[in-house]
Amino acid sequence: MEKQMSYGLIVRPRGMDETNSPYDWYKKMRKNAPIAFDPERNCWDVFCYDDVQMVLQNYKQFSSNRNSPFPTLIDLDPPTHRRYRNLVSQAFTPKAVQELAPRITAITQELLTSLKGKCEIDIVEDIAYPLPVIVIAEMLGVPSEDRDMFKEWSDIVVSGTQNLSPEEMNQLLALRGKAMFDLRSYFHKIVSDRRIEPRNDIISTLITAEVDGEKLSIDELLSFCFLLLVAGNETTTNLITNTMHNLFEHPNILNQLYRDNTLVSAAIEEALRYSSPVHSMNRFVTEDINFKEMNLKKGQEVMAWIGSANRDENVFDKPDEFDILRSPNHYLSFGAGVHFCLGSQLAKLETKICMTEMLKALPSMRLDTTKEIQMIPSTLVYGYKELPVIVGS
């Protein structure tokens, strides 16, 4: 099953290549049409750093409301968003995230131990994909005996709908609808159980969390479970994979990391800019406005191209170079403003531990250049379907 975050059928913008890296297109658009309207999508595309940042931050004119039947944190605007986020954030304090480090390390080591004796591995399938799924399952209190079923549901929920025939698309949407129903029922049971018998998991924490005397409703708890599953799964997988791919393209830097593991965090920070796991985020215009001499109409979609903003020549010196010593490095990969990614520190912690343990356990990793590597066909996320790597001497 193709592992890809999807929010339904996403129409690819005109001029954007379906298979290759989008960076040449981003550069051309920043130069020639930094704010462009696509009538086929009824959508404005925004490419430059300052404009992307403004769209992401200005929730009064650029709303996150996507009219979802089960709205999550990313679909809400203040003040509702603020109340919801204040409650949920209690489970993502720096202390709470750091307490997960020993378990993330143990899971990573277990995955790596299972690969002993192999001459070639697929970083996506063997490490980068299962790690976040297991971490999220444990955070949500999913028992180990249910993990395979949980993983199957999550695969379906984040599967892609692009490049499918109408019949295949309808089948996938029906399958996804059933998986979401099954997951919702499963989470509902976990919530009911934790209310009676709290445990050391995120759902138990959220059940008791209060801000100004208010608690999360059942629907809000269930929506957050979905958000954690989808947003925390795919993006962390791609952050691990993208960072490693960048290092394989720059073997001198990879060798530096082999000699000095303390540079792993710096490599992750630059990978977040250079090959952001999320390349775009959409908003909706709340009122007719004039934006940089463009007339945007109420209800129109605006696509903020984060992947382009992170390579803006007016903000980053030599933006097409992978430089782990880059400073400052104010990338927009985790968003901006009130919707800045709540799980950013967890994603970076998982990636840091995963990469550090790989460097220790897998000597002389190098990309298998005899195999074609396919990118995930998505306008939202940026990553690779597989990353075949030769290990050992």
Buried (B, 14 or more C-beta within 10 A) or exposed (E): EBBBBBEEEBEBBEEBEEEEEBBEBBBEBBEEEBBBBBEEBEBBBBBBBBBBBBBBBBBEBBBBBBEBEEBBBBBBBBEBBEBBBBBBBBBBEEEBBEEBEEBBBEBBBEBBEEBEEEEEBBBBBBBBBBBBBBBBBBBBBBEEEBBEEBBEBBBBBBBBBBEBEEEEBEEBBEBBEEBBEBBBEBBBEBBEBBEEEBEEBBBBBBBEBEBEEEEBEEEBBBBBBBBBBBBBBBBBBBBBBBBBBBBBEBEEBBEBBBEEBEBBBBBBBBBBBBBBBBBBBBBBBBEEBEBEEEEBEEEBBBBBBBBBBBBBBEBBEEBEEBBBEBEEBEBBBBBBBBBEBBBBBBBBBBBBBBBBBBBEBBEEBEBBEEEEBEBBBBBBBBBBBBBBBBBEE
